[in-house]
Structure formats: structure tokens, C-alpha cells
């Protein structure tokens, strides 16, 4: 049993965060690095990923970066191999965070917009988890943390594609958790709600912003750093008996 003072210490572990160039992803990469992990910052925007990793390295943290298109299996394989190289071939923590939105009411939604979100969120998470599997340790420290949303739990207007994709991630999380439990690899999901570029359209529209805030008991949006701690928790020994769960970090909106 790990000493209780070291429950959140990730020293000696490697982590890969997808979609880590901004918003929640960059905050999660920093939080994991500050907890001691060696972090590979990945994003489809390779230059932006390098900027985040450079900032972490300048702060004395262990970080590297690479471009990653999660819809491309070969790209996922290459990124995972690079992350595992940070810890002698082992990848301890995979955070499937990459995602986009393409809002439209259902009657106007095109099939391509629906398919694209499924490809990025669901197939992307599949590609990265599948690539990570041979590198995840079976000593109780292996973690897959998927990012879902309240939209995948309760649905949301104008985002049938996003809601379907995020619900798919929940199903992926629960089924994968059952399969990998025998290998002592834990799989969980987080449903965060934070002030990021992805939520800017809602936050800057007075009508939509008021409606959203009315649904949040704490009455505000979180800053990305406020939700990042939950990722450290699920990645750490403090969460050693938690798997197959969806943890909303949303100010009480889904309860």
C-alpha cells in the first residue's frame, strides 16, 4: 500500500494527453507534470503542442510534444511509442481529451458533421487506447481517462452529434473498464465544464449563458485548472479502486 502522503505523487510515471494544446488539455498536462509525471503533450496542431510543452519544460517540469491526429491509427501508434519512451517503454496514463464541436439543430445537421465528431471523439479514443494497451502496466498503475460531457449524459440542444459522441465515450469507458479490470488497468471518464475556447460561443451569448448558469448550482464556469485536479486524482494511487465510472466536474449541474 502506498504511503498516504504519496497518494497523488506521479513521479516515475509517463502520461500522454491528447488535444493538449489549449483549454482543458493544457491544464491537465500541466497538472500531471506538476504531480511528477513525464508528459507527452499532443495535438493535431503540432506547433501549439510544442508551445505548451516548452512552457512546462521552462518551469522545470518533464514534458515533450508531438503532433497527433487521433483519427489516424498510425499517428496514435507513433505518439504512444514516443510517450512510452519517456518511461522505459511504459505508458502509465492516457488521457483521451481531443475533441471538437460542430453545433447545428438536427434538421439542418449534415451527415459529415455527425460522422466527423464520432471519428474524433469515439474512434480517436479507440485508436489511442488500442495503441496504448501493449504499453500500459498491469501492476495497478495503468490508467485510461476519457473525457466525456454532460451532453453525453443528459443531451443538449443543437448538438446531437456531440452528445452522441460523448455518450459513445461513456459506453467505451464502461466496457473497456470491464475488459481491462483483470489486467489491473483502470478506465474512467470525466465530464468537465470549464471556460475554454470550446465553450466560448455559449459563454458570450447573453441568452445561452444565462440559461447555462441557471443549471449550475455553483453559479459559474470553472477555470480549466479547477478541473485538472480530478484528472490527477484518477491517475493516482488515490483512485486505485475506481474503474468504469463517470465523474462530472461541473459545479453540480449533473447530480
N, C-alpha and C positions, 0 to 999 in steps of 0.2 A: 504493500500500500504506500502510495506517495505521501511524503510528509505534507501535512495540511498547509504549511506555509508555501509550498511549491506547487499547489494545485493548478495555478494558472501560468506556470512557467513553461514556455515552449522552446527553451534553449535546446539546441541539437536537433531540432525538427525542421523539415522543409515544408514550404507551402506554395501553392500555385493559386493565384486569384485571376479569374477571367473578367474581362470588362473592367479592368482596374485603372483605367486612365483618368477617371473622374468620378464625382458623386460618391456613392456608397463604396464602390470598388476601391478607390484610392484610400478611403478612410479605413477600410478593412485591411488592406495591405499594410498600412502604417501600424495599425493596432497589433496585428500579428507579429510584425517586425519588432515592435517595442516590447512584446512579450517574449522575445528571444528567437523567434523563428527566422530562418533564411527564406526570403520571399522572392518568388519569381512574379514580377508584375507583367501581365499580359493584356493585350487589347488588339482589336483589329487595326487601330491607329498606333503603329509601332513607335512613331516619334513621340506621341503623347505618353505612351507607356514608359519610354526611356526617360522622359522628364520626371515622372513620378519616382522611378527607381533612383534617378540621380539625386532627387531631393532626400530620399531616405538614406542613401549612402552618405550624403553630405552631413547628415545628422548622426553618423556613426553606426547606422543600422546595416544589416546584411541584406542586400537586395540586388537583383538583376532584372533584366527585362527582355521581352521578345514580342514580336507580332504574333497574333493568333486569331485566325478565322475559325470560330468554333463549329461552323457548318462544314468544315473540311477535315476529314478524319486524319489525313496525313499531317495537317497543321497541328492538330491536337496531339498526335503522337510525338511530334518534334518538340512541342512545348513541354509535355510531360517529361520527356527524356532530359531536357535541359533543367527542369526543376529538380528532378531526382538526382542529377549530378551535384546539386548543392549539398546533398547529404549521403554520399557514397552509394548512390543508386536507389535510394528510398525516397518516396514521396509520402509524407505523413498526412498532409492536409490539402484537400482540393476544395476550393470554393467556386462553385458554378454561379457566377454573378452576371455574366454577359446578357444583355437584353436591350430591346428597343420597344417603342410603341408606334402604332400607326392607327390612331383613332378615326372612327367613322361609324355612323349609325348602320345597323345591319343591312337595311335596304339599299344602301349605297356602297357597301363594302365589296371590294373585288376579291376574287379567289386568290390572286397573287399576294395580296396584303395579308390574307389569312394564313396562307402557306408559309410566307416568309417568317412570321412570328413563331410558328410551330418549329420551323427549321432552326432558328436562332436559340430559342428558349429550350425546347424539348430535345430536338435532335442534337443541338450543341451540348447540352448537359450529358446526353447519352455518349456522344463521342469522347468527351473529356473523361467521364467516369470509366468508360471502357478502356481508354488509353492508360488511365491511372491504375487500374486494377492490378496488373502484374508488379507494380512498384509500391503498392500500399502494404505496410507491415501488418502482420497478423498477431501482434503482441498486445493489442488493445489500444494502440496509439493511432491507428489508421482512421481517417475521418473524410467523409464526403459531406459537404454542406451546400445544399442547393438553395437558391434564392427564389422564393415564390412571392405571392402578394395577396392582400385581402381580396383582390379581384378574382383570384382563383378559388377563394373560399365562399364568398357571397355574391360574386358577379359585380359588374359595373356597367353603367350606360355608355354606349358608344365605343366599347372596347371588347366586343365579342371575341375577337382574335386573341387579344392579350389575356383575357380571362380564361379562355380555353387553353392557351399555352401554359399559364400559371397553374391551372388545375391539373394539367398533364404532368407538371413537375411534382405536384403533390403525390400523384399516383406512382410516378417513377421513384420518388423518395421512399414511400412505404414498401413497395415491392422489393426494391434493392436492399432496403434495411433487413427484410426477412431473409433474403438470399445470403447476404454477407455476414449475418449475425454469427453463423457457425465459424466464420473466419475471424471473428472478433474485430471486424471493421464496422464502425458506426456511421449511419447515414441519417441525417436530419435536414430539415428545411427551416428557413427563416422567412417571415413575411414582414419586411420593414416598411416604414412610412417616413420618409425624410424629405427635407428641402433639397432637391437636386435638380439638375437641368431637365431630367425626365418629367418632373412634376411641375415645372415652371409654368406651363400653359394653364394648369388648374389654379396654381397659387396666385397668378397675376390677373386672373379673371374674377372681378368682384363677386359675381353671382355664384360661380362654381366654388370659389374659395370659401365663401360664407357657408354654402351647403356642406362642404367637406369638414370645415371646422366644427360645425354643429354636430357632426357624427363622432368627433374625437373628444372623449371625456376630459382629457388634459387640455384641450382647447388650443393646441398649437401643433406645428410641424416639428419633428425632431431635426437636429443638425446631424449630418452623416456620422460624426464622431460618437454621437449618443447611441447609435445602433450598432456600431462596430464592436463594442464590448461583448455583445451577445455572440458574435462570431468567435471571439477569443474563448468565451465560456464553452461553446460546443466543441471547439478544437482542443480543449484542455482536458486534463485528468479530472477536473471538477465535474465533467459530464460523462464519466466513464460507464454509467449505467442508463444512458439515454440513447435511444435509437428509434427511428421511424416516426419521429414527432415533427409537428409544425409549430414553430414558436412565433406568434405575432409580436412584433416590436413596433407598436402603432398607437401608443398613448391610450390604449383601451378601446379602440374602435371596434375590434372584433373580440367579443368576450362572451 
